Amino acid sequence: MAHITIYAKVRGTTPSNPSGEGRRLENTYLDVVMLPTAPIAIGSHVRVCTLEARPRTIARPRPGSNVPKYMATVANIHGKIVGVKGFEEFVTELVLENEDGWSRTQFAYLAIPHVEGVTVSLTPAWQTIRATLVPFMPKTRRILIEPITDIEWTAQEEHLPTYDESTE
């Protein structure tokens, strides 16, 4: 089955079982800041690579040099998009049910800039709902898309997903 690789910044986490019973699990909130390898739809299988700001070095890079701004790490988050959490005028938030049994993340909420057919692919029913609600949607955030060249991998490259869609 094909996976869509996404690159995202972690926005935060919350407990998913506040009663404290059983294994301590959490929900992870992510901002997708690079174009996905294919538009994300409900039912898509997604793998997440998290991005962190690269530490500044003492030496300044020469002007025009290509120094990555982020370090990427394969997260223990991959699974199926099971729904839409919400909309804003420029952002759609999707729900990913994590299939990694070793991860503490039970659900990941992926906030992604809404560009139909490029970043997301909603069903006609969801497109109608979104179009109806656009005048009432908050305009509180925008997520900027970063270029893929701004990444430096923190692990061996052969173990990391590529920017192209891969199959299993």
Phi, psi and chi 1 to 4 in degrees:
 res  aa     phi    psi   chi1   chi2   chi3   chi4
   1 MET       -  138.1 -177.4  163.9  -66.4      -
   2 ALA   -77.1  139.7      -      -      -      -
   3 HIS  -112.4  143.8  -72.9  -88.5      -      -
   4 ILE   -97.8  126.4  -61.8  170.3      -      -
   5 THR   -91.2  130.8  -58.0      -      -      -
   6 ILE  -123.4  153.1   62.4  164.0      -      -
   7 TYR  -118.2  122.6  -59.8   90.6      -      -
   8 ALA  -142.2  155.5      -      -      -      -
   9 LYS   -99.2  136.9  -65.4  178.8 -173.8  175.3
  10 VAL   -75.1  126.3  176.6      -      -      -
  11 ARG   -93.8  -29.5 -164.6  173.1   61.8 -138.5
  12 GLY   165.2  176.9      -      -      -      -
  13 THR  -138.1  155.4   60.0      -      -      -
  14 THR  -139.6  153.1   58.7      -      -      -
  15 PRO   -66.3  141.3   -1.5    5.3      -      -
  16 SER   -99.2  -15.4   67.6      -      -      -
  17 ASN  -127.5   79.5   55.2  -12.8      -      -
  18 PRO   -61.7  -18.8    7.1   -9.3      -      -
  19 SER   -68.6  -17.7   64.9      -      -      -
  20 GLY    81.6    6.7      -      -      -      -
  21 GLU   -80.7  142.8  -65.2  177.0   17.1      -
  22 GLY    70.4 -159.5      -      -      -      -
  23 ARG   -66.3  135.2 -174.4  168.6  167.7 -132.1
  24 ARG   -75.8  111.3 -172.4  169.3  161.8 -147.8
  25 LEU  -115.0  162.1  -62.6  172.8      -      -
  26 GLU  -140.7  162.2   60.0 -169.1   21.3      -
  27 ASN  -102.9  136.7  -63.1  -36.1      -      -
  28 THR  -113.3  134.8  -58.4      -      -      -
  29 TYR  -108.7  125.3  -61.3   85.9      -      -
  30 LEU  -127.7  143.6  -59.5  154.0      -      -
  31 ASP  -104.7  117.4  -73.1  -16.7      -      -
  32 VAL   -79.1  115.4  178.7      -      -      -
  33 VAL  -113.2    3.9  -64.7      -      -      -
  34 MET  -133.1  147.8  -64.6 -169.8  176.4      -
  35 LEU   -56.5  132.0  -70.0  176.7      -      -
  36 PRO   -68.3  162.7   19.9  -25.6      -      -
  37 THR   -69.2  -18.0   55.7      -      -      -
  38 ALA  -156.2  157.5      -      -      -      -
  39 PRO   -59.8  139.6  -18.9   28.5      -      -
  40 ILE   -90.9  130.4  -58.7  171.6      -      -
  41 ALA  -128.4  164.3      -      -      -      -
  42 ILE   -62.9  129.9  -65.6  174.0      -      -
  43 GLY    99.6  -13.8      -      -      -      -
  44 SER   -67.9  147.2  -62.9      -      -      -
  45 HIS   -98.0  127.9  -71.7  -92.2      -      -
  46 VAL  -126.4  141.1  174.5      -      -      -
  47 ARG  -114.7  140.0  -71.5 -176.5 -172.6 -161.9
  48 VAL  -111.0  131.2  177.0      -      -      -
  49 CYS  -113.0  126.4  -67.4      -      -      -
  50 THR   -91.4  147.4   56.2      -      -      -
  51 LEU  -114.6  138.2  -60.9  172.9      -      -
  52 GLU  -128.3  149.0  -66.8 -178.5   21.6      -
  53 ALA   -61.3  134.1      -      -      -      -
  54 ARG   -72.0  132.7 -175.3  173.1 -175.7 -101.2
  55 PRO   -61.7  140.2   -5.0    9.9      -      -
  56 ARG   -71.1  139.3  -66.0 -169.9  179.0 -107.8
  57 THR   -93.6  163.9   57.2      -      -      -
  58 ILE   -66.6  -43.6  -64.3  172.7      -      -
  59 ALA   -76.2  135.1      -      -      -      -
  60 ARG   -82.2  139.7  -70.6 -172.9  179.7  174.9
  61 PRO   -69.2  149.2   18.8  -24.7      -      -
  62 ARG   -66.7  146.3  -71.6  177.8  -77.9  134.6
  63 PRO   -58.6  136.0  -21.7   30.2      -      -
  64 GLY    86.9   -7.9      -      -      -      -
  65 SER   -77.7  151.3   64.2      -      -      -
  66 ASN   -95.9   84.7 -172.1   11.6      -      -
  67 VAL  -101.2  121.3  177.3      -      -      -
  68 PRO   -60.5  143.3  -19.4   29.2      -      -
  69 LYS   -91.8  -19.2  -69.5 -164.0  -61.2 -167.7
  70 TYR  -128.0  153.8  -59.9  104.7      -      -
  71 MET  -109.3  130.9  -67.0 -173.2  -55.1      -
  72 ALA  -107.3  141.1      -      -      -      -
  73 THR  -134.3  138.0  -52.8      -      -      -
  74 VAL   -69.7  122.7  175.4      -      -      -
  75 ALA   -85.7  159.3      -      -      -      -
  76 ASN   -85.8   48.5  -69.4  -24.0      -      -
  77 ILE  -131.6  115.0  -58.7  171.6      -      -
  78 HIS  -157.2  144.7   61.7   87.5      -      -
  79 GLY   166.9 -159.0      -      -      -      -
  80 LYS  -102.4  140.4 -174.0  176.1  176.8 -179.3
  81 ILE   -75.3  119.7  -60.2  -65.8      -      -
  82 VAL  -107.8   -8.2  -66.0      -      -      -
  83 GLY   179.1 -178.3      -      -      -      -
  84 VAL  -111.1  126.1  175.9      -      -      -
  85 LYS   -84.6  -40.0 -179.6  176.2 -175.7 -101.0
  86 GLY  -177.1  174.4      -      -      -      -
  87 PHE  -130.3  150.4  -61.8  110.9      -      -
  88 GLU  -127.5  177.4  -69.3 -175.2   20.4      -
  89 GLU   -59.5  -41.0 -175.0  174.9   13.0      -
  90 PHE  -109.6   -3.5  -55.5  110.5      -      -
  91 VAL  -131.3  140.7  175.4      -      -      -
  92 THR  -119.1  136.8  -63.8      -      -      -
  93 GLU  -112.5  120.6 -164.6  159.3   10.0      -
  94 LEU  -106.8  153.4  -57.9  169.5      -      -
  95 VAL  -106.3  123.9 -178.6      -      -      -
  96 LEU  -110.6  125.2 -179.6  145.1      -      -
  97 GLU   -90.2  115.8 -173.6  171.9    9.2      -
  98 ASN   -71.7  131.6 -167.3   11.6      -      -
  99 GLU  -102.4    1.4  -64.2  172.1   -3.0      -
 100 ASP   -82.0  110.6 -172.1  -38.9      -      -
 101 GLY   -68.0  -18.7      -      -      -      -
 102 TRP   -90.7  -13.0  -67.0   99.8      -      -
 103 SER   -82.1  149.1  175.4      -      -      -
 104 ARG   -81.1  -14.1  -72.1 -178.4   48.4 -163.4
 105 THR   -78.9  122.1  -62.4      -      -      -
 106 GLN   -90.5  -47.1 -177.7  175.9   16.5      -
 107 PHE  -129.6  144.5  -68.9   97.4      -      -
 108 ALA  -118.3  133.4      -      -      -      -
 109 TYR  -105.8  113.5  -63.8   94.5      -      -
 110 LEU  -100.7  108.3  -49.5  173.5      -      -
 111 ALA   -88.6  125.4      -      -      -      -
 112 ILE  -137.2  140.8 -173.6  164.8      -      -
 113 PRO   -56.9  134.5  -20.2   29.5      -      -
 114 HIS   -87.8  104.5 -172.7   93.9      -      -
 115 VAL  -130.5   98.5 -179.0      -      -      -
 116 GLU   -57.1  128.7 -174.1   63.6   38.9      -
 117 GLY    86.4   -9.7      -      -      -      -
 118 VAL  -114.8  -55.0  176.3      -      -      -
 119 THR  -102.0  -34.0   58.0      -      -      -
 120 VAL  -134.3  157.5  -66.1      -      -      -
 121 SER  -137.9   97.2  179.7      -      -      -
 122 LEU   -89.2  153.8  -62.1  177.1      -      -
 123 THR   -68.6  159.9   63.0      -      -      -
 124 PRO   -54.7  -36.1  -28.1   36.1      -      -
 125 ALA   -63.5  -46.1      -      -      -      -
 126 TRP   -66.9  -36.0  -82.6  110.6      -      -
 127 GLN   -62.8  -39.9  -71.8  177.4   15.7      -
 128 THR   -65.7  -44.6  -57.5      -      -      -
 129 ILE   -60.3  -46.1  -68.2  167.8      -      -
 130 ARG   -63.4  -45.4 -171.0  174.4 -163.3  -68.8
 131 ALA   -61.6  -37.1      -      -      -      -
 132 THR   -67.6  -36.5  -56.1      -      -      -
 133 LEU   -89.0  -10.8  -64.4  175.8      -      -
 134 VAL   -50.1  -45.8  162.7      -      -      -
 135 PRO   -62.6  -22.6  -17.3   26.3      -      -
 136 PHE  -101.5   -3.6  -50.6  105.0      -      -
 137 MET   -75.0  142.7  -69.5 -177.7 -169.6      -
 138 PRO   -68.5  152.1   19.0  -25.4      -      -
 139 LYS  -115.2   52.2  -60.0  164.4  179.7   61.6
 140 THR   -89.0  -26.6   55.8      -      -      -
 141 ARG  -141.7  155.6   -6.9 -175.9  -80.8  172.0
 142 ARG  -133.4  142.2  -73.6 -166.6 -176.8 -147.7
 143 ILE  -112.3  120.6  -61.2  170.1      -      -
 144 LEU   -83.1  140.3  -60.1  176.7      -      -
 145 ILE   -86.6  128.9  -63.4  -66.6      -      -
 146 GLU  -100.6  151.7  -57.3  -85.4   -9.0      -
 147 PRO   -74.2  145.3   19.7  -25.1      -      -
 148 ILE   -62.3  -23.2 -167.9   76.4      -      -
 149 THR   -71.1   -8.4   56.0      -      -      -
 150 ASP   -87.6   17.0  -75.6  -11.9      -      -
 151 ILE  -108.7  138.8  -63.9  177.2      -      -
 152 GLU  -122.4  126.4  175.6 -177.9  -61.8      -
 153 TRP   -77.6  143.6  -65.0  103.4      -      -
 154 THR   -99.1   -0.3   58.2      -      -      -
 155 ALA  -133.0  177.1      -      -      -      -
 156 GLN   -62.9  132.3  -66.6  178.5  -12.5      -
 157 GLU   -62.9  -29.0 -141.0  165.6  -59.9      -
 158 GLU   -69.8  -15.6   63.4  -93.9   13.0      -
 159 HIS   -95.5   -0.1  -62.1  -65.7      -      -
 160 LEU  -104.2  149.6  -60.4  169.6      -      -
 161 PRO   -68.1  152.9   21.4  -27.7      -      -
 162 THR   -91.1  170.4   62.0      -      -      -
 163 TYR   -70.9  -21.5 -170.3   63.9      -      -
 164 ASP   -81.4  153.8  -61.8  -41.4      -      -
 165 GLU   -66.0  134.8 -166.2  169.1  -47.6      -
 166 SER  -112.2  161.9   61.0      -      -      -
 167 THR  -123.9  155.9   58.9      -      -      -
 168 GLU  -115.6      -  -74.1 -172.5  -17.3      -
